[in-house]
Each structure stands twice: as structure tokens, then as C-alpha cells.
């Protein structure tokens, strides 16, 4: 990614049971300058997953992905789109 360039990525996120009560998707919208679209998602008492499209400057996307990974969210199949 080129620094400062606005990009759009699509990724699958796996949320462990321990995080089911945390508003992480809401948190990243508030904490980072990012637009987010929930393409598809499913949550249960054991786990959750979501396919999200994130749009922001590349530095914000990197910070967002690091924040989620540091929280314990597994990030799969990240690809740049559009």
C-alpha cells in the first residue's frame, strides 16, 4: 500500500468467544478514520465471524488491523478491492 493513499480492503474476521460482548466493530469506526461495510456476518455464543469492507487511508487500515489482531481477532483472506 502507498502511504496516505485511500484504499478499500475486504477481509474475513473471526471473533473468539472471549470477545463476544465487546463492541469491536463500533470501536474501530469511532477510534479510526475508517468507513466500514458489513457484507456478511454470523455470531453465536461460541464464536463469530464477519466479512467486512474497510475504506480509509492505508495507515488507518494498518492501525485498524493491528488493533483487532492485538485484541485476539483472527484476520483471514485480506484483499484490496476497487
Phi, psi and omega in degrees: 000142178273136184299131177082358181272137178284128182229165177230128177235154175240132183211156174258134181239133177249122182256121179288162182307321184298339184257005188298335181262004179264135181276060187296321181294318176297317181302316183291330177292325180279322187278330183240152178279080189221142170261140186226138175233126176273109182281316181200148180199156175208133180227143176225188179286342183264324185197176175206157175218155178210141170257118185239148169251123179249134177230125182186178170294148186305323180296323179291322178295317178300315178298319180297313180297321178295316179303311180295317179297319178297331178282344180109008177280132177273132182248122184236152170050053177279128176215145178281137179231170174056000000 
